[in-house]
């Protein structure tokens, strides 16, 4: 019985992470290319923008990336996301 519970917990956790979409702050080129509507050129542009300007605060900031407009953003919908823990700017001191 305990094994079934563990398996269900793992599967449910996996499903929730899929529902969140690809995190544009941590996604690799291949991860971004797996998103329907993003090819190699746009995926590379997202990574270059991220490397130059820092982490995205919201998925809507993708419209700042060359080649991605409001229409593309709408098409991408929930396929892309920005995880909250990646947007924190607070620094902790030991």
C-alpha positions as CSV (number, residue, x, y, z in Angstrom):
1,X,0.0,0.0,0.0
2,X,2.8,2.4,0.9
3,X,4.4,1.8,-2.5
4,X,1.2,2.7,-4.3
5,X,1.0,6.0,-2.3
6,X,4.6,6.9,-3.2
7,X,4.1,6.1,-6.9
8,X,0.9,8.3,-6.9
9,X,2.7,11.1,-5.1
10,X,5.5,11.0,-7.7
11,X,3.1,11.0,-10.6
12,X,1.0,13.8,-9.2
13,X,4.1,15.9,-8.6
14,X,5.2,15.3,-12.2
15,X,1.9,16.3,-13.5
16,X,1.8,19.6,-11.6
17,X,5.3,20.5,-12.9
18,X,4.1,19.9,-16.5
19,X,1.1,22.0,-15.9
20,X,3.3,24.9,-14.9
21,X,4.9,25.1,-18.4
22,X,8.6,25.4,-19.3
23,X,10.3,27.9,-17.0
24,X,11.9,30.4,-19.3
25,X,14.5,31.4,-16.7
26,X,16.0,27.9,-16.4
27,X,15.1,26.2,-19.7
28,X,17.8,24.9,-22.0
29,X,17.8,25.5,-25.7
30,X,16.2,22.0,-26.2
31,X,13.6,22.7,-23.5
32,X,12.5,25.9,-25.2
33,X,12.5,24.2,-28.6
34,X,10.1,21.6,-27.2
35,X,7.5,24.3,-26.7
36,X,5.0,24.4,-29.6
37,X,5.5,27.8,-31.3
38,X,9.2,28.2,-30.4
39,X,11.8,27.0,-32.8
40,X,15.6,27.1,-32.6
41,X,15.9,30.8,-33.5
42,X,13.4,32.0,-30.9
43,X,14.7,29.6,-28.3
44,X,18.2,31.0,-28.9
45,X,16.9,34.6,-28.8
46,X,15.2,33.9,-25.4
47,X,18.5,32.5,-23.9
48,X,20.5,35.4,-25.3
49,X,18.0,38.0,-23.9
50,X,18.1,36.2,-20.5
51,X,21.9,36.2,-20.5
52,X,22.1,39.9,-21.4
53,X,19.2,41.3,-19.3
54,X,18.8,38.9,-16.5
55,X,15.9,36.7,-15.4
56,X,12.4,37.3,-16.6
57,X,10.0,38.6,-14.0
58,X,7.0,37.4,-16.0
59,X,6.2,35.4,-19.1
60,X,4.9,38.7,-20.6
61,X,8.4,40.0,-20.8
62,X,9.0,37.6,-23.7
63,X,7.6,40.3,-25.9
64,X,10.9,42.2,-25.3
65,X,12.7,39.4,-27.1
66,X,13.2,40.0,-30.8
67,X,10.8,37.9,-32.9
68,X,8.3,37.4,-30.1
69,X,5.2,39.6,-30.1
70,X,1.9,39.7,-28.4
71,X,0.5,37.1,-30.9
72,X,3.2,34.6,-30.2
73,X,2.9,35.2,-26.5
74,X,-0.8,34.5,-26.7
75,X,-0.2,31.3,-28.7
76,X,2.4,30.1,-26.2
77,X,-0.1,30.5,-23.4
78,X,0.5,28.2,-20.4
79,X,3.3,26.4,-22.2
80,X,5.8,28.9,-20.7
81,X,6.1,30.2,-17.2
82,X,8.3,32.0,-14.7
83,X,8.7,30.2,-11.4
84,X,8.4,32.5,-8.4
85,X,11.5,31.3,-6.7
86,X,13.5,32.5,-9.7
87,X,12.3,36.0,-9.6
88,X,13.3,36.8,-6.0
89,X,15.8,39.6,-5.8
90,X,16.2,39.5,-2.0
91,X,19.7,38.6,-0.8
92,X,20.1,36.5,2.3
93,X,23.1,37.0,4.6
94,X,24.6,34.2,6.6
